[in-house]
Amino acid sequence: MTQKVLNCKLLFEKLKNKDVTAKEINEFKLKIAKTLHLKKVLSNSEILSMLTPEEKKFLLNLFQLKKVRSISGVNIVAVMTAPYKCPHGKCAYCPSEPGVPESYTGHEPSSMRGLQCDFDPYLQVLNRIRQLKEIGHLVSKVELIIQGGTFPAMPISYQKNFVKSCLEAIIGEKTESLEEAKKKAEESIIRNVGLTIETRPDWCKQKHIDLMLELGATRVEIGVQTLYDDVYKLVERGHTVQDVIDAFRAAKDSGLKIVAHMMPGLPGCNFERDLKAFQILFNDSSFKPDMLKIYPCLVLKNTKLYEWWKEGKYKPYSTEEALELITKVKANIPKWVRIMRIQRDIPANLIIDGVKKGNLRELAQEKLRQQGLKCNCIRCREIGHKMLKENIKPKLENFKINIEEYEASEGIETFISIDEPSVDALIGYLRLRIPSEKAERPEILNGKTSIVRELKVCGPVVPLGEHFEEAYQHKGLGAKLLFEAEKISLEKFDCKKILVLSGLGVKPYYRRLGYHSDGPYMAKILN
């Protein structure tokens, strides 16, 4: 046993029976480096590589500096595209800084990582995975998010090469084609479990969606911003509310999950109109997205909005006004919606006017508590977040399957969840859709096919083939949800076929459950 390995073992022995702080861990790592006369302190990933699997499991929990990065069951890796002009021009609020993608300032964490790598997707993914490992995360399930504007408007060859390079960084080898990279991603050590693409409503038509599916996409983020045509015209957005409605329907009918980006505080809006827009978004069956990102409108330099602000023609929400609105939204959010993010990662010194506090979500949660209310969104109820923030331990015997059905985008959605009611925790969930009559994908038999748009078991990431006692992945819960979806599809809706839009690295899981490849989907005949 080398001296380095021996000292890593000593570190494990020192920590295994003791509650320690991050500072104490770093002090002991520094001591190891001095003892061995090392040029640098051993990284967490180096230490973990020298321990047994059981020792690793223990230390991983201590080493994780940002546990929220994987507490929802996957590791998120955001990748920034090279700068391309927006297809319609420039919105009044868009910063459009030189050398970075449209709508970004170049100072957000993801855009800075992109700049550091000269927007090379391979290097961005490789470096991000390495960073996550170094802060103690088990990187085995990666969800890619392609940022940088309207990806479908970029050259098709660029889109394909971009995704191919991302996958090559995940699988750890170069490939000859996108198809080869996708195939190898199904069985790689690190799995790609999802791919998200950002776009505009008018660049989310069926032809754009078909290419997204070819690339391996499982989710689309759509810049909705508001639900008023007069506001779209005023801020020179370049599309209509009908474009939003059409995009939502086409994406859902193709099996994609939808994240709606909303921007309260735009010119032409006020508190009442913004609140009404959120109510429409989640109550009008023309919309009803699965997830939500809220970005209060900000005044930034080099925008038309900045000129209006200087002339006294526009005033954004203050922190207090935005907080009041977001609190009301969170208090009334449906249980089938996940609020992914509240406000953008723009440094306060770049914000001329608007919300500058970086913890709006936490402030809204506190305001809800003071009012005796709570947010029922998926993120707030996920078992991983409950365990991390409330230190709760749900009981397996309390788990209960709940089913909620609702109409959306001319189809029928069924939200199936496994809950632990005694602690109000969400363990896992599935989104099942009966597509509209306008569905265009050839894999969909007219009126006789259902689509699983999402299947997720929450909680800390568990590597493939492993089982952690205080985690819920790989314990048969996903199969239980899927069986329920098959049963509902057959018995209630008389479907003869069920499709699953699955991440590339999850396809082997569905094969084991009797599914086969059918275009971009996994499929099973129901009888």
Secondary structure as UniProt FT lines:
FT   HELIX           3..15
FT   TURN            16..17
FT   HELIX           22..35
FT   TURN            36..37
FT   HELIX           44..49
FT   HELIX           53..63
FT   HELIX           67..69
FT   TURN            70..72
FT   STRAND          75..80
FT   TURN            87..88
FT   TURN            92..93
FT   TURN            98..99
FT   TURN            102..103
FT   HELIX           109..116
FT   TURN            117..119
FT   HELIX           121..134
FT   TURN            135..136
FT   STRAND          141..147
FT   HELIX           151..153
FT   HELIX           156..171
FT   HELIX           178..185
FT   TURN            186..187
FT   STRAND          191..199
FT   HELIX           201..203
FT   HELIX           206..215
FT   STRAND          219..225
FT   HELIX           229..234
FT   TURN            235..236
FT   HELIX           241..253
FT   TURN            254..255
FT   STRAND          257..262
FT   TURN            264..265
FT   TURN            267..268
FT   HELIX           271..283
FT   TURN            285..286
FT   STRAND          291..294
FT   HELIX           304..310
FT   TURN            311..312
FT   HELIX           319..331
FT   TURN            335..336
FT   STRAND          338..342
FT   HELIX           348..350
FT   HELIX           360..370
FT   TURN            371..372
FT   HELIX           378..381
FT   HELIX           383..390
FT   HELIX           396..398
FT   STRAND          400..408
FT   TURN            409..410
FT   STRAND          411..420
FT   HELIX           421..423
FT   STRAND          425..434
FT   TURN            437..438
FT   TURN            442..443
FT   TURN            446..448
FT   STRAND          449..457
FT   TURN            464..465
FT   TURN            469..470
FT   TURN            473..474
FT   HELIX           477..491
FT   TURN            492..493
FT   STRAND          497..500
FT   HELIX           504..506
FT   HELIX           507..512
FT   TURN            513..514
FT   STRAND          516..518
FT   TURN            519..520
FT   STRAND          521..525
//
